[in-house]
Amino acid sequence: MIERATPIEQAAPPTFETLLRTVEEMDTPDGFKAELIRGKIVVSPWSRLRYLRPMRALRRQLEAHSPDGHIVETTPILFQFPAARRAYGPDLYVADEAAFDEEGRHADGAALSLVAEFTSVSTKDVDWHEKMDVYGQLVPVYLVVDMQASEITCFSDPSPHGYRSRTTVSFGQALPVAKPFDFALDTTGF
């Protein structure tokens, strides 16, 4: 018998809609979330306990400065970005409340006015690169709370090529948060 290479026929990659449906049907373990990152379903744990205080401090301040009709939440909701074939479950977000009147389990990423991601060793690369690229074309404000570096960065002014503005401060310093929020975020509790 002579050995020879045999081509294996592969099915076409799943569509964005198929991946979303799969995520919806998944029974992720308590404390975990599923997202669509780089065309793949990625399951990762929710934030660590020590993240609670900075998340609460950020949430309280954002609630006082959010646009009318927008809510500040940490509820695990998947926001979809069909043009990028991505769907993310942000750690904290501010979104138009009307987006949650729809049926289904995936909200429109266009409803977001702010997203905050709290980095971990396993998610830091995705938060700083993958998500920044997608959010940077649509979401007015993106906050990266870098828990390893003890810094927070505000990205704003989205464009087809990504965010045009970036400000970073160390925890303990005030961070200017761009419009539509337009206030100085107190990070002393972080």
N, C-alpha and C positions, 0 to 999 in steps of 0.2 A: 504494500500500500504506500502510495506517495503522499507526503504531507503537502498540502497547499492551503493558502489563505482562503478562507470562505467569508465573503462579506456578510455582515449581519445587518439586516434591514431595521432601521430605527424608525419608530413612529415620530411624527412631527412633535416638536415641543408643545406642552400644554398652552392653551390660550390664557390670557389674563383672566378672563371670566371663569374658566375652569379652575384656575388656581384660587380665585376668590371663593368659589363654591366649596372647594376642598377645605380651605381655612374655616369657612362657616360650619362645615360638618365635623370638623375636628373636635375631639374631646380632650382639650389640653388639660394637664394636671393643674390642680389648684396652685396659684402662685406663678403660673407661666402664661405667656402670651405668644401668639403666632403672628408673624408679619411676612409680607412679601418683599424680599430684599434681593436685588440682582437677579430677579426671575426665579427665585427659589423660596420655598416656605421655610422660615427660620423660627424655631421655638426657643425662647429665652426667658429667664426668670424675671419677675417684677423686681422693683428696686429693693435694696437692702434696708434694714431697719434704720440705720443712721441717716438715711435720706429723708426721713419723715419730717424732721424739723425744717430743713431748708425748703422742702416742698410746701409745707404749710405756710411758712413765712412768705414765699413767693405767691402762693395762691391768695392769701389775704390782701397783699398789696395790689395784685392784679384786679381783684374784685372791685376795689375802690376806683380803678382807672380804666376799666373795660368800656368799649363802645356800647352804646345803647343796643339792647337786644342780643348781646353776646353773653355767654356764660363761661365761667372758669371751671374746669373739671379735671379729674384724674381717673374717671370711670374708664375701664378698658373698652374703648371704641376703636375700630379700625377705620382709618380715613384712606380713601382710595385716590390714586393719581393715575387714571387710565392712560394718559399720554406717555407717562414714564413707565407704565406697567408695574407700578409699585403700590403697596398699601402698608401703612404704618400705624401702630398703636402708640401714640406719644405718651410720655410719662405725665405731662401736664399740658393742657391746651385751652385756648380761648376760641370759641366758635359761635357763629350765628345760631341762635336757638332754633330758628326755623328749620335748620338742617336735620333736626331730630324728630320732625313731624312725619318724615317719610317711613315707608315700610322697609323692611330689610335690616341687615346688620352692618352695613358699610356706609359710612357718611362720605359726602363729597368733600375732598380736600380743599375745594374753593371756598368752603364755609369757614375755614380757619383764619383767624386774625393774628394768632400767636401760637407758637409751639415751643415747649421747653423740654429738652432731653437732659437727663442726669446721667453722666457717663459712668460706666463701670469698665473694668479691665477688658471684659469680653465685648462690650458694645462701643467702646470709644472710637474705633476706626469708622464704624458705620455712622455714628452720630456726627463726627467731624467731616466726613467726606460724602458718603452715599446720601444721607438724609439732607445734608446742607445743599447738595446739588439739586435735589428735587424740590425741597422747600424754597430754595432761592429763586425759583422761577414763578412762585405763586403766593407764598405766605408772607404777609407784610413784616412780621417780626419772628425771628428764631433765636431762642436763648439756649446756649450750650452751657450747662452747669457742670464744669469739669471738676468732679469730686476728687480726682487724683492730684490735680495741680492746684486745688483750692482757688480756682478762678471762675469767673462767669463772663461769657462773651455774648454781646447782642449784635446780631446780624439784622440788617434792615435794607429797605429800598430794593425789592426784588426786580429782576429783569430776565429776559430770555437767556442771558448768559450767567445768571446767578446774582447773589447779593452784591450791592455796590458800596455798602457801608458796614464797618465792623469796629466795635469798641470792646476792649477787654479790661477788666479790673480784677484785683485780688479780692477774696472774701474779706469783708470788713469795710470796703470802700463803696461809695455810691456809684451805681451804674445808670447812665442815661438810657431810658427805654424809649425808642422812637415812636412816632405817630403810627397808629391812632391812639396810643397809650399816653405818650408824652409826659413822663414823670421820671424822677430819680429813684431807682430801686435801692432800698436800704439792705445791704447784704451782711450786716453785723450778726444776724442770727444764723448765718450759714455755717 
